[in-house]
Amino acid sequence: MRLIDRDIGSLVSGDLEISAETANALRSAYAGIASDEEMTRAIEAVRSARESHQWFACDCRADENIYPLIAPAYLTSAKTYYLRRLIGPKRPLHAVSCPFFRERPEPGLGRDRGAPSSARPPDGFFSVIDHEAARKVAGGSDQLRSITSVRQYTPPPLARQLWRLMRLARLNHLPPVQSSAPPSISAEFSRLRAAAENVLVSKGVPLARVLGTHPEAYTSNRLFAQIRQVQRASSNEAPLQGFLALFARSASQETIHGAEGADIQLEGGVATAPGISLVDDGPFLILAVIGDRAGQGGLAALRAYAQPIYSATQFMPVMTTLGRSLVKSLNSIRWSLAKRRSDLRISLEMPLFALETSGGPVRPDIMVEVSSTITGEVRTTFLFVEAQYEDASIAAHLRDSVGPVFSVLPADLEDEDAFKRRLKSALLF
């Protein structure tokens, strides 16, 4: 493994080769199996590389003269270093046997490895049928809580896997308008399919091989054939399953109303978050799991989860219709400020899992990062929708834990101009 200058982005003569001990410590830390000595070594290596503006070039495919890249990063809210794989359509994948091949469920090298976290998405393979069966047997609950105690919703495993995929595809992130490409539905699905190459449904099988992203893949039975082909070639005993990710304007209890009038019937039902109407609160990005019909033979879409998104061309997840209005207001502010203050870069991110903070896990509805190319200053503001922090101690606790906090109530959007002025004032330096 080597250190390379991130401004160059490829191996050149004179790049620094790190010791085998440090390379092994980085791999063990990423996989969550490092000893205390290895963890100390890994954190120091990540800190040093980050301060030196360097990336790690992994040698897992050195025999092919291919070196996948890993970026050192720091998660301010959790005060921890972590390793971020640099992935994308034009970047090489790690070897299947390399720990960096698989997405790490949660960033961070320096936390207590034995502590449970409600923020953690499903571990292991991208498999829903296994998770749901285990839940029925154990009778357990993977409730996602925030320290504000306003979210008591227990998301089903299918929802959590969809969020995992959306986060990996960076669909929950809108970059600064100065570096944004024109939004399109094809670009969003391209990002989703690229992310699906980097998670496994079973040993050695990328999700992309059993994932359809258009109703025709399902109605033509082409996706069924792909799923069965993968199962025949697999030596493991994983349940037969595949997935269908679709854009939909609406859905009903047992039907996905897909693009171009194509409807997908489900054996089970379509779930969504509490308070969301499948008819009125679209558009949605819907993930359906495909498996054997119980006692009937043959494959079918068993059940689905509908995630409300910002628009047909930007799959930014929103948890409420108020959240969609908030993203619209933020986008308006971003574009107007970009015309007046070219030095400001404003990006949005909707955290799909809770962030670890000094006060425990908390999931803001939106994080807004504002940076200046002139001063270099970066500021992150955390927005909470429909949360009333009447108790000053709660608001103070949130500010101490995560930084500047901006709460949004439904009444705020009744006077949109006044709300935008207040929000703009909170975001600017």
N, C-alpha and C positions, 0 to 999 in steps of 0.2 A: 504494500500500500504506500502511496506517495502523497505529498502535499504539492498542490499546484496553485499558481496565481489565478484567482477567480476572474481577473480582468482578461486573462488569456483564454482560460476555459478548456485547455487541452494540454496534453503532456508535451513538454519541451526539454531540451537538454539542460541539465542543471537542476531539475526539480528535486526536492528533498525526499528521500526515502525514509520512512519512519521505521522504528524497530519492530520486530515481530511481536515483542511483548505488548507494545502500544497498540498495534493492529488487532491483536487478539483481545485486548481489553475493550477496544471500541466495539468489536463484534459481540462480545459477551454483554456489554452494557446495553447495546441496542436490543439484544435478545432477552434481556431481563434476568440473566444468570450470572452476572459478574460478582466476584468476591469484593470485599471492602477495598482491598488493595487495587484490584482491577478498576473499580469504580473511581477511585481517586486518580488513577493514571488516565482514565478516559476523560474525566471532567477537565483535567489539566490540559490534555491534548485538544479538546474541543475549544476551551477558552483561548488557548494560544493561537489556534488556527483562525478563530473568529477575529481576534484582535489584529492578526497579520493579514487579513483579507485573503485567506486561502481556503481551498476546498480539498477534500480527500478524494483521491482517485483509487477506487477499489481494484485489487488485482485478481478478483475471482475469475476473470476471463482473460487473463494476461496471455494465455497460450493462443488466443484469437487476436491478440493485439487490440483488445477492446477494454476500456477502463471506465465503467460507470462511475458517476460522480455523486458525492455526498457533501452537503453543506453543513457547517457548524452553525448553530443558532441558539438564541437565548429567549426563553419565554418569560417576559417581564411579569405577567400576572402570577406565575407560579414560582418566580425567582429560581429557575432551573435551566441548565443547558440541555440541549438535545441535538440529535442528528436528523437532518431532513434529506431524504433521497431526492435527487434532481431527476424527475421523470417527465416524460412527454413524448409526443409522436416521433420526435427526431433524436431522442436520447436513448442510449442502449440500456437494456435491462441487466440486472445482476444475474449471475448463475443461479439456477433453481436451488442449489445446495447452499447458497450464501445467505446468511441471516438477513442481509439487506434486500433480498428478493421480495420479502413479504412486508406489507405495510405494518408498522408498529401500531398497536391499538391506541396508544396514547403517548404523546411526546414527553420527554423528561428523563434525565439520567440521575439526578440527585435526590429523588424522593424515596420514601420508605417503600421498599419493594414488596413488603408483606402486607401493607395496608390496603383494605378494600376501597374501591372508589366508585361512587355512583356515576361518575363521569365516563367510565370506560365503556366503549362500544363492545359488541360481541367479540370474544376472543376466538382465535383459530380460523377455521375455514369460513367462507361465505356460504353458510348452509343454514337454511331456515327450518327445514323439516326436523333436523336433529334438535335444534334449540327448542322448538315448540313441544316436541315429544318429551324432552327432558323437563321442561317446565310443568307439564301435566303430571309427570311422575312425582316430581319434588314438591309441587305445590308452591314453589317459591315466587318471589316478586323481585324484579330488577328495577324498582321504582327510581325514577330520575327526579332528584329533589334539588331545589335551590335554597340558599340560606335565607331567602325571603319567605319561604313556606307558602308561596302562592301557587306553585305548580305541584299538584298531587297526582298528576297523570302518569300512569304506567304504560309506556309505549310497548307495543308488541315487538317481538324479535324482527319481524319483516320491516317495520319502520326503522329500527335501529340499523339494520343492514343497509337500507336505502340511504340513511343519513351518512353512514360510513362511506358509501360509494360517492355520494355527492361531495363530501368533504375531500376525499381523495382526488376527485375531478376538479376541485376548486370551484364548484358551482355556487358555493355559499360565499364567494368573494367577488366583489366588483372592484377592479383596479382603478386608479386615477383616470379621469377622462382623457388626459393627455396621452396615455398609453393604451387606450381602449380601442379594440378593433370594432367595426360595425357589428352589432349583435345580430344573431340569426339562429334559428332553430337547428340548422344543420351543424353550426359550430358548437352548439351546446351538446348535441348528441355525439359529436366527434370527441369532445373532451370526456364524455361519459364512457365511450367505448375504449379510449386510450387508458383510462383509469382501470377499466375492467381487465386489462391485460396484466395488471399488477396485483390482483388478489386471486386467491385460489378457491375453487369450490371443493376440491379434494386434492389429494397429493398429486402434484405435477399437472393439474388441470386449471388453466386460467379461466376466470369467470367469462371472459370474452367468447370462449368457445361454446357456451351454452346460454348466451344472452341474446335476445331479440330486441330490436328498438323500433320496430314498425309492425302494425297489425298484420301485414301480409306475411311476415315471417311465421306468425302463428296460424293464420287461416289457411295457408298453403301447406301446413304440416312440415315445412322445412326445418323449423326449430325442433320439432319432435325427432326428426331424423338425426339432427346434430347431437341431441341429448343421448339418444340410443347408441350412436356411434362412439361417443365418449365413454359411455358405460361399458361397451364391449371391449374397448381398448384399455380400460382401467383394471388394475389387478386388485384394487381395494374393494371393500364391501360397503362403500358409502351409498346412502339412499339415492335412487334415481331422481334427479331434480334439475331444473333449469329455471331461467328467469326471463321476464318480459318487462322492459322499461318503456313506457308510453307517455306521450303528451296527450292530455285530454282536457277538453273544456269543462266537462262535467262527468258524473258517474251516477249510478243508482246503487241500491244495496247489493245487487248481484251482477251488475253489468258495467263494463268500462266503455264509455262512448269515445272511441278513438278517432284519429284523423280520417278525413274523407269519408265519414259516415260508417266506418267499420266498427262494429260492436263486438266486444269479447265477453262471452258469458263465463261466469265463474261457478265452480262447484260449491264454494263457500260464499264469502261475502267480501265487500270492499270496506275496509276500515279507514278512519281518519281521526284527527285529533278532536277532543271534545269541543263543542261549540262551532264546529265547521260543518257547513251544509255541502253535501256532494253535488247538489243541484245549483246552488247560488254562489258558492265561494271559490269557484275555479278561477283561473286554470290550475291544473294539477300536473305533477310528474308522478306517475303511478308505477309501482313495482309489484308485479305478480309473480308468485312462485308456481312452477309447473311440476307436477308429480303424478304418480299413479292414482287413478280413481279408486277410492276405497271399495273393494269387492266387485268392481265392474270391469277392471282391466283397461289398458290404454292410458295415454297421457292426457292431462287437461290442466287448465289454469285452476288452481285450487282456491286461492284467496289472494287479496291484493291490499296494498296500503297506498292511499292517496295523499301526497304531500302538496299543499298549496304552494304555488310559486309566484314570482313577481309578474312574469309575462310569458308569452309564447316564444319570445326570442332571448329572454334572460331568465334562466332557471334558478334564480336566487330564491331559496326557500323562505317562506314567511309562515308564522305560526297562527296569525289571525288576519282578518280583513283589515283591521286597524294597522297591523304591521305592514301590510301592502301599501296602505296610504302613507305610512311613515317613510318607506323606501322611496315612494314617488316624490315626497317632499325633499328628502335628502338628495335625490338625483337632480331635482330642480336647483337646489342650492349649489351642488357640485358644479353644474354646468355654468351657472351664472357667475360663480366665483372664478372659475377657470378663465372666463373672458376678462375679468377685472384684475385678477391676481394670478398671473401666469406662473409665479413661483410656488403657489400652493398645490400640493398633491393630496387629494382626498380619496381614500379608499373605504369601502364598506365590507364588513364581514358579519355573517349571521352564525354565531357559534352553534353547532349542532349537538355538542356535548358540553357538559359543565366544565368550567375552568377550575383548576386547583388554585386556591388562594390561601392566605394566612388564616382566613376565617372559615375555611371549609370550601366545598364545591359550590360554585355559583354560575348560572348561565344567563348572561344578559341577552336581550333580544337582538341587539345590533351593537357592533363595535365600530366606531368611526375613527380612522387614523388620519390625522392631518399633519403633513410635513412641509417644511419650507426648503426649497433648493438654495435659498440665499443664506439663511442662518443655520441650516442643518437641524433645527429643532423638530422633534417629533412628539406629537401628543395624541393619546388615545382616550376617547370618551366612550363610556358605556351607557347605552340607552336601555331603559326598562319600560316596557309597554304595560299599561293597565296596573301598575304597581303604585300604591299610595304609601309613601314614606312619611306618614304624619308624625311618627316618632323620630325626633331628631337624632336619637342615638343609633337608630337603624341606618339612617342616611349616612351618618358619620362613619359607622362601621364599614359600609360599602365603599365609601371614599378611601378609607384607610386600606381596605383589602384589594381593591381593583383600580382605583384612580378616580378621575372625574366622573360623576354620575349625573345622568339627565333622565328624569322620569316623565313619562308621557301618559296622559289620561285621555279618554275618548273625547271629552269636551274641548281638548286643546285644538283639535282639527276643525272645530266649528268655525273659527276665524283663522283660515289658513295663512293669510298674510302676517297676522300677529304672531302665529306660531313659528313661521319661518324666521321672522326677525329674532325671536327668542332663541331658536335653535342655532341660527347663524352666530349669534353673540356667544353662545356656549362653546362653539367649535373653534372660533378664531383665537389666535394667540393674544 
